[in-house]
Amino acid sequence: MQSTINFTQNNAESGGYRDDVNRRMARLFKRFPGLMPTLLPALLVCLLLLMWSGTTVAQTSSQPTKAATPSDAVKAFDKMKTLSGSWQGTVMNIPINFTIRPVSSGTVILQEGNTEKGPPDHEITMFYVDGDRLLATHYCDAGNRSNLEGKISADGKSVEFSFLDVAGSTKGGLVKHIMITMIDADKHVEEFTFIMPNGKPVELRGEFTRTK
């Protein structure tokens, strides 16, 4: 119904506009009758262009614009960017320092883990968006690379990464699950499932506090 009303109003407005133009043309021809054969084709072209332009503007202005809604993958990626900084925590009573920062013009998040002695020694995980998926590649100090896919929780506080596949030797074990939970701006929790060389899963958990 509303579209019918708008269409009728547009026709009425367009008709009034054309009548006004016709009246002006009639007055012009009355004052300069000798110019009619020369000016008539040009004036008709101008009139058609004006009518087409007015219709195009009306149609364009009547079409609402709608901003694109970010995908869940982008929302999760942007949420993880808030972790940028330096962190300290412990996993199995081993002190670990994490550095998290955007790289590659903000298209990738790099997380680097390190301890003063022993593993992990500059172990890294790369997080990135691929189409409508949030992916992670964990470069394990066991000598392999686990690929995982992340999903953001309903409350937007956690991102859980499920195992996709692994490249390289798994003789030293592999990471098969990652969960990152943001408690607040200065605290987050990281949980891992590490598969031992004998196939036994070991659950690891660490609470990390921002230092920078």
PAPA-445879 format. One record per atom (N, C-alpha, C): residue in one letter; x, y negated, z. Coordinates in steps of 0.1 Angstrom, whole numbers, padded with zeros to 4 digits, always signed. Example, Ala and Ser with C-alpha at 12.3 -4.5 7.8 and 13.67 -1.06 7.14 Angstrom:
residues 2
A+0132+0057+0078
A+0123+0045+0078
A+0132+0033+0078
S+0128+0022+0071
S+0137+0011+0071
S+0129+0000+0079
end
This chain:
residues 212
M+0008+0012+0000
M+0000+0000+0000
M+0009-0012+0000
Q+0019-0013+0009
Q+0027-0025+0009
Q+0034-0027-0004
S+0039-0016-0010
S+0046-0018-0023
S+0036-0024-0034
T+0023-0020-0033
T+0014-0025-0043
T+0012-0040-0041
I+0011-0044-0028
I+0009-0059-0025
I+0022-0066-0030
N+0033-0061-0027
N+0046-0068-0031
N+0046-0069-0046
F+0042-0059-0054
F+0042-0059-0068
F+0033-0069-0074
T+0021-0070-0067
T+0011-0080-0072
T+0016-0094-0070
Q+0022-0096-0058
Q+0028-0110-0055
Q+0039-0113-0064
N+0048-0104-0067
N+0059-0106-0076
N+0054-0110-0090
N+0043-0103-0095
N+0037-0106-0108
N+0031-0120-0108
A+0024-0123-0097
A+0018-0137-0096
A+0029-0147-0096
E+0040-0145-0089
E+0050-0155-0088
E+0057-0156-0102
S+0059-0145-0108
S+0066-0145-0121
S+0057-0152-0132
G+0044-0149-0131
G+0034-0155-0140
G+0034-0170-0139
G+0034-0175-0126
G+0034-0190-0124
G+0047-0196-0129
Y+0058-0189-0128
Y+0070-0194-0133
Y+0070-0195-0148
R+0065-0185-0155
R+0064-0185-0169
R+0055-0196-0174
D+0043-0198-0167
D+0034-0209-0172
D+0041-0223-0171
D+0048-0225-0160
D+0055-0237-0159
D+0065-0240-0170
V+0073-0229-0173
V+0083-0230-0184
V+0075-0233-0197
N+0064-0226-0200
N+0057-0229-0212
N+0052-0243-0213
R+0047-0249-0202
R+0043-0263-0203
R+0054-0272-0206
R+0066-0269-0200
R+0077-0278-0203
R+0081-0277-0218
M+0081-0265-0223
M+0084-0263-0237
M+0075-0271-0246
A+0062-0270-0243
A+0052-0277-0251
A+0054-0292-0251
R+0057-0298-0240
R+0060-0312-0239
R+0072-0316-0248
L+0083-0307-0247
L+0095-0309-0254
L+0092-0309-0269
F+0085-0299-0274
F+0082-0298-0289
F+0073-0310-0293
K+0064-0315-0284
K+0056-0326-0288
K+0064-0339-0290
R+0075-0340-0282
R+0083-0352-0283
R+0092-0351-0295
F+0097-0339-0298
F+0107-0337-0309
F+0102-0326-0318
P+0092-0329-0326
P+0086-0319-0335
P+0095-0314-0346
G+0104-0322-0350
G+0113-0318-0361
G+0124-0308-0357
L+0126-0307-0344
L+0136-0298-0339
L+0131-0284-0336
M+0118-0282-0337
M+0112-0269-0334
M+0119-0257-0341
P+0120-0258-0355
P+0126-0246-0362
P+0140-0243-0357
T+0148-0253-0353
T+0161-0251-0349
T+0162-0246-0335
L+0154-0252-0326
L+0156-0249-0312
L+0148-0237-0307
L+0137-0234-0314
L+0129-0223-0310
L+0136-0210-0307
P+0144-0205-0316
P+0151-0192-0313
P+0160-0193-0301
A+0167-0204-0300
A+0176-0205-0288
A+0168-0206-0275
L+0157-0213-0276
L+0149-0215-0264
L+0143-0201-0260
L+0139-0194-0269
L+0133-0181-0266
L+0143-0171-0260
V+0155-0172-0265
V+0166-0164-0258
V+0168-0168-0244
C+0169-0181-0242
C+0171-0186-0228
C+0160-0182-0219
L+0147-0183-0224
L+0136-0179-0216
L+0136-0165-0212
L+0140-0156-0222
L+0141-0142-0219
L+0152-0139-0208
L+0163-0146-0210
L+0174-0144-0200
L+0170-0149-0186
L+0162-0160-0185
L+0158-0165-0172
L+0148-0155-0166
M+0139-0150-0174
M+0129-0140-0168
M+0136-0128-0164
W+0146-0123-0171
W+0153-0111-0167
W+0162-0113-0155
S+0168-0125-0154
S+0176-0128-0142
S+0168-0129-0130
G+0156-0135-0131
G+0147-0136-0119
G+0142-0123-0114
T+0139-0114-0124
T+0134-0100-0120
T+0145-0092-0114
T+0158-0093-0119
T+0169-0086-0113
T+0172-0090-0099
V+0172-0104-0097
V+0175-0109-0083
V+0164-0104-0073
A+0151-0104-0078
A+0140-0100-0069
A+0142-0085-0065
Q+0145-0077-0075
Q+0147-0063-0073
Q+0158-0060-0064
T+0169-0067-0066
T+0181-0065-0058
T+0179-0069-0043
S+0172-0081-0041
S+0170-0085-0027
S+0160-0077-0020
S+0151-0070-0027
S+0141-0062-0021
S+0146-0048-0016
Q+0159-0044-0021
Q+0164-0032-0017
Q+0173-0033-0005
P+0169-0026+0007
P+0176-0028+0019
P+0190-0020+0018
T+0200-0026+0025
T+0213-0019+0026
T+0214-0011+0038
K+0220+0000+0038
K+0222+0009+0049
K+0236+0013+0051
A+0242+0010+0062
A+0256+0013+0065
A+0258+0028+0066
A+0269+0033+0061
A+0271+0047+0062
A+0274+0051+0077
T+0268+0062+0081
T+0270+0067+0095
T+0283+0076+0095
P+0292+0073+0104
P+0304+0082+0105
P+0300+0096+0108
S+0308+0106+0102
S+0306+0120+0104
S+0311+0123+0118
D+0307+0135+0123
D+0311+0140+0136
D+0326+0141+0137
A+0332+0145+0125
A+0347+0146+0125
A+0354+0133+0127
V+0348+0123+0121
V+0354+0109+0122
V+0352+0104+0136
K+0340+0107+0142
K+0338+0103+0156
K+0347+0109+0166
A+0350+0122+0163
A+0359+0130+0172
A+0373+0124+0170
F+0377+0122+0158
F+0391+0116+0155
F+0393+0103+0162
D+0383+0094+0160
D+0383+0081+0167
D+0384+0082+0182
K+0377+0091+0187
K+0377+0093+0202
K+0391+0098+0206
M+0397+0106+0199
M+0411+0111+0202
M+0421+0100+0201
K+0419+0090+0192
K+0428+0079+0191
K+0429+0071+0204
T+0418+0072+0212
T+0419+0064+0225
T+0429+0071+0235
L+0434+0082+0232
L+0445+0089+0240
L+0459+0084+0237
S+0460+0075+0227
S+0473+0070+0223
S+0481+0065+0235
G+0493+0069+0237
G+0501+0065+0248
G+0510+0076+0253
S+0515+0075+0265
S+0524+0085+0272
S+0516+0090+0284
W+0518+0104+0286
W+0511+0111+0296
W+0520+0120+0304
Q+0517+0122+0317
Q+0525+0132+0325
Q+0515+0141+0332
G+0519+0154+0332
G+0511+0164+0339
G+0519+0177+0341
T+0512+0187+0345
T+0518+0200+0347
T+0509+0211+0342
V+0516+0221+0336
V+0509+0234+0332
V+0517+0245+0337
M+0510+0254+0345
M+0517+0265+0352
M+0528+0260+0361
N+0526+0248+0367
N+0536+0242+0376
N+0549+0237+0368
I+0548+0236+0355
I+0559+0231+0347
I+0555+0217+0343
P+0563+0207+0347
P+0561+0193+0344
P+0562+0191+0328
I+0552+0185+0322
I+0552+0183+0308
I+0549+0168+0305
N+0556+0162+0296
N+0553+0149+0291
N+0547+0150+0277
F+0535+0143+0275
F+0529+0142+0262
F+0530+0127+0257
T+0533+0126+0244
T+0532+0113+0237
T+0522+0115+0226
I+0512+0106+0226
I+0502+0107+0216
I+0501+0094+0208
R+0502+0094+0195
R+0501+0082+0187
R+0496+0085+0173
P+0489+0075+0167
P+0485+0076+0153
P+0497+0074+0144
V+0498+0082+0133
V+0509+0080+0123
V+0503+0081+0109
S+0512+0079+0099
S+0507+0079+0085
S+0495+0069+0083
S+0498+0057+0087
S+0488+0046+0086
S+0475+0049+0093
G+0476+0056+0104
G+0464+0059+0112
G+0456+0071+0107
T+0460+0078+0097
T+0453+0090+0092
T+0455+0103+0099
V+0466+0103+0108
V+0470+0115+0115
V+0473+0111+0129
I+0469+0119+0139
I+0473+0117+0153
I+0484+0128+0156
L+0495+0123+0161
L+0506+0131+0165
L+0507+0133+0180
Q+0507+0145+0185
Q+0509+0148+0199
Q+0522+0156+0200
E+0531+0150+0209
E+0544+0157+0211
E+0545+0160+0226
G+0548+0173+0228
G+0550+0178+0242
G+0565+0181+0245
N+0569+0177+0257
N+0583+0180+0260
N+0585+0182+0275
T+0595+0189+0279
T+0599+0191+0293
T+0614+0188+0294
E+0618+0185+0306
E+0632+0182+0308
E+0641+0195+0306
K+0635+0207+0309
K+0643+0219+0307
K+0634+0230+0302
G+0639+0236+0291
G+0631+0248+0286
G+0619+0243+0278
P+0612+0253+0273
P+0600+0250+0264
P+0589+0244+0273
P+0580+0236+0266
P+0581+0233+0252
P+0591+0222+0249
D+0599+0223+0239
D+0609+0214+0235
D+0604+0207+0222
H+0598+0195+0224
H+0593+0187+0213
H+0583+0195+0205
E+0575+0202+0211
E+0564+0209+0204
E+0553+0199+0200
I+0549+0200+0187
I+0539+0190+0182
I+0526+0196+0177
T+0516+0188+0178
T+0503+0191+0172
T+0498+0180+0164
M+0494+0182+0152
M+0489+0172+0143
M+0474+0173+0141
F+0466+0162+0143
F+0452+0162+0142
F+0448+0153+0130
Y+0439+0157+0122
Y+0436+0149+0110
Y+0422+0153+0105
V+0416+0144+0097
V+0403+0146+0092
V+0404+0151+0077
D+0398+0162+0074
D+0398+0167+0060
D+0383+0168+0056
G+0378+0159+0048
G+0364+0159+0044
G+0355+0157+0056
D+0347+0166+0059
D+0338+0165+0070
D+0343+0174+0082
R+0356+0177+0082
R+0361+0185+0093
R+0373+0179+0100
L+0373+0181+0113
L+0385+0176+0120
L+0394+0189+0122
L+0406+0188+0117
L+0415+0199+0118
L+0427+0196+0126
A+0434+0207+0131
A+0446+0205+0139
A+0456+0216+0134
T+0468+0212+0134
T+0479+0222+0131
T+0489+0221+0143
H+0490+0232+0150
H+0499+0233+0161
H+0512+0240+0158
Y+0523+0232+0158
Y+0536+0238+0155
Y+0542+0243+0168
C+0540+0256+0170
C+0544+0263+0183
C+0559+0265+0183
D+0565+0264+0195
D+0579+0267+0197
D+0581+0282+0196
A+0570+0290+0194
A+0572+0305+0191
A+0575+0307+0177
G+0575+0297+0169
G+0579+0298+0155
G+0568+0300+0145
N+0556+0295+0148
N+0545+0296+0139
N+0536+0284+0139
R+0526+0283+0131
R+0517+0272+0130
R+0503+0276+0130
S+0496+0273+0141
S+0482+0277+0142
S+0473+0266+0136
N+0463+0269+0128
N+0454+0260+0122
N+0441+0261+0129
L+0435+0250+0134
L+0423+0251+0142
L+0413+0240+0137
E+0400+0242+0139
E+0390+0232+0136
E+0383+0227+0148
G+0382+0213+0149
G+0376+0207+0161
G+0362+0203+0160
K+0355+0204+0171
K+0341+0199+0172
K+0340+0191+0185
I+0333+0180+0184
I+0331+0171+0195
I+0319+0176+0203
S+0319+0174+0216
S+0308+0179+0224
S+0296+0169+0223
A+0285+0173+0228
A+0273+0165+0227
A+0274+0152+0235
D+0282+0152+0246
D+0284+0140+0254
D+0295+0132+0249
G+0302+0136+0239
G+0313+0129+0233
G+0326+0128+0241
K+0327+0136+0252
K+0339+0135+0260
K+0349+0146+0257
S+0345+0157+0251
S+0354+0168+0248
S+0355+0171+0233
V+0367+0175+0229
V+0369+0181+0215
V+0374+0195+0217
E+0367+0204+0211
E+0371+0218+0212
E+0376+0223+0199
F+0388+0229+0198
F+0394+0234+0186
F+0394+0249+0186
S+0388+0255+0176
S+0387+0269+0174
S+0396+0274+0163
F+0401+0286+0165
F+0412+0291+0156
F+0407+0294+0142
L+0415+0290+0132
L+0412+0294+0118
L+0421+0304+0113
D+0434+0301+0113
D+0444+0311+0109
D+0458+0306+0114
V+0468+0314+0111
V+0481+0311+0116
V+0491+0315+0105
A+0502+0307+0104
A+0513+0309+0094
A+0525+0311+0102
G+0533+0320+0097
G+0546+0323+0104
G+0545+0335+0113
S+0556+0339+0119
S+0557+0351+0127
S+0549+0348+0141
T+0542+0359+0145
T+0535+0358+0158
T+0541+0367+0168
K+0553+0371+0166
K+0560+0380+0175
K+0562+0373+0189
G+0563+0360+0189
G+0565+0353+0201
G+0553+0348+0207
G+0541+0351+0201
G+0528+0347+0206
G+0523+0335+0198
L+0511+0331+0200
L+0505+0319+0193
L+0494+0313+0201
V+0491+0300+0198
V+0480+0293+0204
V+0468+0295+0196
K+0457+0299+0203
K+0444+0303+0196
K+0432+0294+0199
H+0434+0285+0209
H+0423+0277+0213
H+0428+0265+0220
I+0422+0253+0217
I+0426+0241+0224
I+0413+0233+0228
M+0413+0228+0240
M+0402+0220+0245
M+0408+0207+0251
I+0403+0196+0246
I+0408+0183+0252
I+0396+0176+0257
T+0396+0172+0270
T+0385+0165+0277
T+0390+0152+0282
M+0383+0141+0278
M+0387+0128+0283
M+0379+0125+0295
I+0386+0124+0307
I+0379+0121+0319
I+0376+0106+0320
D+0386+0098+0318
D+0385+0083+0317
D+0397+0078+0309
A+0399+0065+0309
A+0409+0059+0300
A+0423+0063+0304
D+0425+0068+0317
D+0438+0071+0322
D+0440+0085+0326
K+0430+0094+0323
K+0432+0108+0327
K+0424+0117+0317
H+0431+0127+0313
H+0425+0137+0305
H+0430+0151+0308
V+0422+0161+0304
V+0426+0175+0306
V+0428+0182+0293
E+0438+0191+0293
E+0441+0199+0281
E+0441+0214+0285
E+0434+0222+0277
E+0433+0236+0280
E+0437+0244+0267
F+0445+0254+0269
F+0450+0262+0258
F+0447+0277+0261
T+0445+0284+0250
T+0445+0299+0251
T+0457+0304+0243
F+0467+0309+0250
F+0479+0314+0243
F+0478+0329+0243
I+0480+0335+0231
I+0480+0349+0229
I+0495+0354+0230
M+0497+0363+0240
M+0510+0368+0243
M+0514+0378+0232
P+0527+0381+0230
P+0532+0391+0220
P+0524+0404+0221
N+0520+0408+0233
N+0513+0421+0234
N+0498+0420+0232
G+0494+0407+0228
G+0480+0405+0224
G+0471+0401+0236
K+0477+0400+0248
K+0469+0395+0260
K+0468+0380+0260
P+0455+0375+0261
P+0453+0360+0262
P+0456+0355+0276
V+0463+0343+0276
V+0466+0336+0288
V+0460+0322+0287
E+0452+0319+0298
E+0445+0306+0298
E+0454+0296+0305
L+0457+0285+0298
L+0466+0274+0304
L+0458+0262+0305
R+0460+0254+0316
R+0453+0242+0319
R+0462+0232+0325
G+0461+0219+0320
G+0469+0208+0326
G+0461+0195+0327
E+0462+0188+0338
E+0456+0175+0340
E+0467+0165+0337
F+0464+0155+0329
F+0474+0145+0325
F+0470+0131+0329
T+0480+0123+0334
T+0477+0109+0338
T+0485+0100+0329
R+0479+0089+0325
R+0486+0080+0316
R+0497+0073+0323
T+0508+0072+0317
T+0519+0064+0322
T+0522+0051+0314
K+0516+0051+0302
K+0518+0039+0294
K+0506+0038+0284
end
